[in-house]
Amino acid sequence: METAPPSIRDALAALRGHLAGAHFPLESDDAAHARRTRGETLAQLDDYVVPRLEHPDAPLLAVVGGSTGAGKSTLVNSLVGRPVSRAGVRRPTTRTPVLIHHPGDGEWFTQPRVLPDLERAEADDHSDGTLRVVADDGVPVGVAVLDAPDVDSVVTGNRTLATQLLAAADVWLFVTTAARYADATPWELLAEAADRRTAVAVVLDRVPADAVSEIRGHLAGLLAERGLGDAPLLVVEEVEPDESGVLPPGAVEAVRLWLDGLTTDEAARGELVRRTLDGAVDDVLRRADGLADAADRQGEVLAELQSEVADAYDEAVSRIGEAVSDGTLLHGDLLARWNDFVDTGDFARSLESRGGRVRDRLRTFLRGRPQRALDVGQAAEQALCAMLVEHADRAAEQTDQRWRRSPAGQKLLGDDDLSRVASTFAERCASVVREWHEVVVELIRTEDVEDRAGARRISAGVAGLGVALMVAVFAPPPGPRLLEQIFGEEVVRRNAAKALADLSGRIDALLATESSRFTDRLGGLMVEAGLGDTLRAAVQDVRQAREDAA
């Protein structure tokens, strides 16, 4: 067999790179499946597809799998002729996979080219997470036998490892018994093997001599129904093992001859490898297509969560903007303080004079009421802060409720209650409003209008006129008309617009910071934009490379 063309290997390497960078952190209906599928696909690439593409003539790997108590380890020991894999009555028996190879094939199996994530261990080392490697001339040159954990083990890690090992096999040696060959779990894996065209041989173990024909015929029919009619069916009759747990050589002769045939018939071996490899690549591409769809859904879930935050806080900004400019703030205590401060009747009459008389009365009025200006300013700040807290609270509550309707939002929020503003929000709000008030006063202070320099230098006057400009932003009561008579309509309109724009910017920034309690939980997620399309393009590149090679 020739080495696979570089273009196929390169295309698969590119696909693998994209899969390695694919993460499915947001909970959705298919996220758990996608995470599991991604891991299995990467393992299949690393454990089998890539090594076999690079070394098509390397020794075959026959993985022995099956149900608990099917006699896998006894079969392996009997093929070798001595105990190399633990067998016994305690379940699960096989915890650490055991790989037995001919001494001449050691370079291939002792190095991490096959099953690279499993640390190699010596024959007597039974540490979890390792692969025990045993050299023995009881197996033929050119093929290794791997005793895997039970596919239906009560230990989740064992089942996962068994599935991974079976996906790494050139051929799966499925072991079942006369009593359990109809069990559901092994047949699910056999169906998967048929779907991806993995070469399979079935060992029917512990068959009473007088029932061989009947059971063999029934099992053959079941295999044919499931697309495995061409799978070799090897029978091991029920016999007593010796004191070391090894069956007589004649009992496993059929299995031994089948293994020998894998290495002596070059054409059959090549066809087996091509069939399993093509099926494995097809399976990788099929899984990658599914992962592309899952990646699309991750992007959709992320966009939905982001939109729910944006909608709630954009609505808050909009409602705040309306409340600032439609007079909503000017009610209750603030309105009473403002009316008292302006003293509409007396002050309106003072504005009827002209020239110096107006300026003198204005100075007298403002000098006599500096504390009232401060009181009205503070009341305005408090009213504005209360309104900001109210709408920010509503935005937080809406976002929290909407996120908790989805699995992704629930997982991101956990036990945290974000349905109210942060504990520091009121303090930050007060600081923002005070700073804005200072900006408003500065607009009055720096307004250079003829014949008003003296009034600008009066601190109480500046404070009062600043409050009047704040009120001009909120609504057009008598205060703004007072400003228009002092500064002129255009000046008041221009400064009110500046003050409003400055306030809007500060509110936007304040609520953006507040909404970051939600958005920060999205920022660290590894959801790559356009990953679905990237995976589909990589899959297409592999398919095109295979067509070109053909």
N, C-alpha and C positions, 0 to 999 in steps of 0.2 A: 504493500500500500504506500502511496505517496503522501508526503506531508501536505496538509491542507494549504491552499494558496494563502499567501500573506494577507490578501484583501479580506478574506473571510475572517481570519484571526483578528485583523485590525478592526473590522466592523464590529465583531463581537466584543473586543476590548473596549471600543467606544461605548457600546450599549451597556457593558458592565459598569463603566465609569459613571454613566448617567443614573443607573440603578443604585449604585453605591451612594450617590448624592441625593437620592430621592428619599424623602421622609414624609410620613403621614401623621403629623402630630395632632391634628384636629380630629376630635371624635366625630364620627359619622357612621351611617349604617354599614359602610364597607371598609372603614379605616382599619379595624383589627385584622380583617382578612387581608387587606393590602399590606400591612406590616408583616404579617406572617408569610404571605406570598413573596414579598421582596426578599426576605431572609432565605426562603427556600430556593428562590431563583438564583441568588448570588451563590448559595452553596452548590447548586447544581453546576453552575458555570465553573466555580473554583475546584470542585471535587471531581468533576468528570469531563465536562465539555472541553474546557481549555487544555487540560493535560492530554486528553485523547486526541484532540486536533493536532497538538504539537508533537505527539509521539504515537502515531496510529499503530505502530508495530510493537509497542510495549506489551508486557504480559497482561493477560486478561484478569479482571477482578470479578469473581463469583461471590456474591453476597448471599449468605444463607439466612433467610428470614422466615418468620412464621409466628404462630400463636404460642402463648404460654404453655409449657409442658408438651410441645409437639415433638421434642426430642432432637432439636437442632444441635445442641452441644454434643450429645451422644453420637449423632451422625458425623459431625466434624471429627471427633476423637476417633471414631471407627475408620474414617477415611485415611487418617494419618497413621493409625495403628497404635496410638498411645494417648493418654489424657493430656490435652493441651488447653482445653476450655472447660471451665467448671460445669458440671452437670449434677443435678440432685433434686430433691423433693421440695426444697424451700424456694418460694417464688417471691420476687423474680430472681431467677438463677443467674442469667447473663447480665451483669451490670456493666462490665467493661468489655467492649468489643475486642475480639481476638482475630488477628490476621495471620494466616499461616502461608508461607511462600517457600518455594524451593530455594535452597542456599544460593543457587546461581542467579536468582532474580532479586537478591537483597538490595542492590543499588536503587532499584525502582521503588520499592515499598518502604525502605527505611528513611528515605528522604521525603520532605514534605511536599512532593509534587502531587501526590494523591492524598486527598483528605488533609489539606495543609493546616486546618485549624485544630486538628487533634494532635496533641503531643505524643510522640513515640515513647513507649515504655518497654522495659524488659519483660521477658516471658512470665516472670513471677511477680510482677508489679500489677496490683489490681486497683490502682488509684482512679478515682472518678475523673472523667474528662480526658482520659488518655486512651491511646490505641496500643494494645499489647501486640507486639510483632514477634512472631516465632518462625524461625527457619527450620524446615524439616523436609527431607527428601521423600516423605510420604506423599507429597503432592507433586504432580508433574511439572516439569519446566514449562514456563510460559503461561501459567495460570496460578492465581492465589485464591484461597478460600477465606472468607471473612464471616465469622460467627457474630451476628448482630443481636442486640437486645430484642425482646419480644415486641411485636407490633401492637399487641393489646395489653402491654404491661400496665400495672396499677400505678407505676411511677411515670409521671408526665415526661420527665427528662429522658427516660428510656424510650418512650414512644417517639418522641421528637428525634432522638438520635437514630432510631431504627429507620424512620422515614428518610432521614438525610443519607444514611448509608445505602439504602436501597436505590436512591436516586443517583448514587455514585457508582453503581454497578454496571459492568458490561453485560452481565447476565444475572438474573435473580433466581436463586435456587430456593423455591418456596416449599417449605416443609409443613405438612399437615398430617393428621392421623385418620385412621378409619373411623374414629368416633367423632371427630370435630371438623371434618373437611367442609361442612356446610355452614360453619360459623360466619357471621356477617362481616366482622372487621377485616379479616384477611381478604375477603372477596372485594371489599372496597379498594384495597391497595392493588389487587390483581386487575381490577377494572381500570385503575389509573395506569398501571403498567401497559395494559392493552391500548389505552388511548394514546400513550406516547411511544408505542411500538418497542418497548423494552423487551429484550430477549428473556424469556422465562422458561424454566424447567420446573416441574412440580414433582416433589417427592412425597409419595403416599406411604406414611410410616406406620409401623405396628399393625400390619394387616394380617388377620388370621388366615392361615393357609387355605382354609376351605371357603373363604369369602373374597379371595383376590379377584376373581373374574367379575363377580357382581358389583363390588365397590369400585373397581377400576372402570367398569363400563359406565356406572352412574356419574363418577367424577369426570370422565372424559366428555360426557354429554354436557355437564355444567360448564366445562371449559369452552366447549364449542359455542354454547349459547352466549358466552361473554367475549367472544372474539379471540379466544386463545386455543382454538382447536389444533393449531400446529405446535403447541408447547409439548416437549417431551414429557411423558408421564412415567416416572420411575418408581417402582414398588419395592419397599423394604418390608419383608414379612416379619411377623412378630416372633422374636427369638429372645432368649435370655442373654444379657451381656455377661462378660466375665467379671471377676471381682474388682477390676479397675474401671468398669463401666464401659468397656469397649465391646462392640458386637463382633461376631465372627466375620472374617474377610468375605465369605460368600454372601453374607446378608446385604452388604453394600456394594456388591459387584456391579450392579447396573449403574449406580451413581459414579463409581470409579471409571467405568468404561466411557461414560458420557463425558467426564472431565478430560480423560485422555484424548477423546475425539476432538475436543476444542483446540488442542495443540497440534494434532497430527494432520488434520484436514485443513490446509491453508485456505482453500476457497470457502469452506464453511465458516472458518474463523473470520475471514474478511467480511463475509456477508453479515455475520452476527454483529460485528463492530459497526459496520455502516448502518445497519438497521437501527441499532440502539442509539448511535450518535445522531443520526438524522432525526430520530424521534425526540431525543433530548433537546436538540436545537429547536425543533418545531415547538416543543413544550415551553422552552424559554421565550420564544417569540410570542406564543399565545399568552403566556403570563404577562409579558411586558406590555402587550396590547391592553390587557385588563388593568394593569397598573397605570397606564396612560389615562384611562377613563377615571380611575381613582384619583389621580393627580388633578384632573379637571375638577372633580368634586371638591377636593381640598381647596382649590382656588375659589370655587363658588362659595364654600362655607366661610372662608376668610373674608371674601368680599361682603357677604351678608352680615357678618359680625361687625365689620368696619362700617357698613352702611347704617346699622342700627345705632352705633355710637354717634355717627355724623348726623343722622336724622334727629335724634333726641336733642343734641346740643345745638344744632342749627336752629331747631324750633325754639330752643331757649333764647338764643341770640335774637331771633326775630321778635319774640314776645317782649323781650327786654327793650328792644329798639322801639317797639310800638308804645310801651309804657313810658319810656323816657320822653317821647315827643308828643304824646296825645293828652297830656295833662293828668294822667293817672297818678303821678307822684304828688301832685298838688292837691292833697285832700287831708282832712283831719287836722292833726296838730301842726303839720308843716304849713298848711294853708292859713291857719289861724295866726301862726307866728309871722308869716309873710305879710298878711293884712295889717297886723299890728305894727310891723316894722315900717311899712310904707305909709300908714296913716293916711289913707287915700284923700280924704277931704282936705285936711290942712296942707298936705304936701302938694296936692294938685293946684291949690290956690297960690302956693309959693312959686309954681312954675309959670304963672300967668305974667310975672314981671319979666323984664328984659335986661340984658347986659349985666352990669356988675351986681345989680340987685338980685338976679337969679343966682349968680355964683355965690354971693354972700349968704343968701338964705340956704343954699345947698350945703355950703361948708358948715353953717351953724347947725343944720339938721343932722348931718352925718357926724359932726364932732360930738353932738350931744347923745348919740345912740350907738357908740361902738359895740357895746355889749350885746345890744339887740341884733346887730349884724352878725356877730359871732354865733349867737344862739340860733338864728335862722340858718346860717351856714352849716352848723352842726346837725340841725334837724334835717336839712337837705341831704347831708352825707348819710345820716342814719336811715332815712327813707330809701335812698338809693341802694344802700347795702342790704337792707331787709328785702327789697325787691330782687336783688341779685341772688341772695341765698334762696329765696322762694323758688325761683325758676331753675336754679342749678340743682336744687333738691329734686324738683320734678324730673329733670333730665336724668339724674342719677337713678331715680326710681324706675323710670321707663326703660332705661338701658339694662338695668339689673333684671327686670322682669322679662324683657325680650331675650336676653342671653340665656336665662334659665329655661326657656322653652326648647332649647336645642341641646343635644348631648355635648356639643363642642363648647357652648357657653357655660353649661353646668360644670364641665371639667375645668375650664379656665378659672371660674369663680371659686370653685371648691366650697369651703365653709365661710369664706369671706363675705361680709355683708357690705355691698357698695351701693345700697339703695338710698343712702343719704350722702350729703356732701362730706368731704374730708373734715376731720376735726380742726384743721388749720385754715379751712376756707374762709370763715368769717373774719379771721384776723387778716388774711391776705386781701380780702375784699375791702376792709376798712382802710388798709394801707393804699390800695389802688385808688380808692375814692378820694382820700386825702391828697394824694399826689395830683390827681386830676383837678381838685379844687385849687391847688397852688398854681397849676397851669392857667386856670381861668383868671385868677387874680393877676397873674403876670401879663395876660393879654390886656387887661385894663390898665395895668401899670405902664405898659410900654406903648399904649395907644397915643400917638402924638397928634393931638388936635389943637388947633390954635385957641388961645385964651383959656385953656384948661390945665396948664402946667401946675398951677397952684393947687388945684383940687387933687391932682394925682399925687402930690407929695403928702397929702394928709392920709395917714395910715388907716384911720377909721373910715375915711371916704373910699379908699381903695377897697377895703374889706366889704363895705356895703355895696359898692358898685359891682364887685366881684360876685356877691350873692345875687344881685339883680341879673347879671349875665348868666349865672347858673339857671335861674328861673326862666330866663329867655330861652335857654335850651329846652327846658321841660315843657313850657307852654307860654302863650302870650297874654298874661294878665297885666295889671297896671305897671308893674315893675319895668318890663321891657319898653313900654311906651315912655316911661320916665327916661330910660337910657336913650331912646331915639331923640328926645328933646335935648338931651345933653350932648350926645355924640353925633347924632344924625342916623337916619334909617339904614343907610348903606354900611356904615361902620358897625352897627349892632348886628346886622344880618351877616356880615363877613366874620365877625368874631364869634357869633353864635355857631356858625357853620364850622369854624376851626375847633371850637370847644367840643361840639358834637362829634366830629371826626376823631378827635383825640380820645374822647370817652369811648367811642365804638371800638377803636383799636385796643384800648386797655381791657375792655370787656371781652373781646375776642381772645386776647392772650390769656386772660384769667380763666375763661371757660375751657380753652384748649389745655391749659395745665390741669384743670380739674378732670377733663375727659381722659387725660393720659392715664388715670387710674385703670381705665379699661384698655386703651390702645397699647399701653406698655406691655400688657399681657399677650399681645399679638406680635409685638416687635421682635421677640426672641425666637419666634417659631420659624422653622426651616421649611417654608412653603415657597417653592421656586415658581415664579411667574412663567407660564408657558411650558412647564415641564411636560405636560401631556403631549403637546405637539413635538417637543424634543425627543421624547421616547418613541413616538410613532415614526419620526424621521429616522431614528437609529435602527428601528426594526426594519424599515424599508431598505435601509442600506445593507443590512445583513441579507435580506431576501435577494436583493439585486446582486450582491457578491456571490451568493450561491448559484444564481442563474448564470452569471458570467463564468463561474468555474465549471458548471455543467456543460 
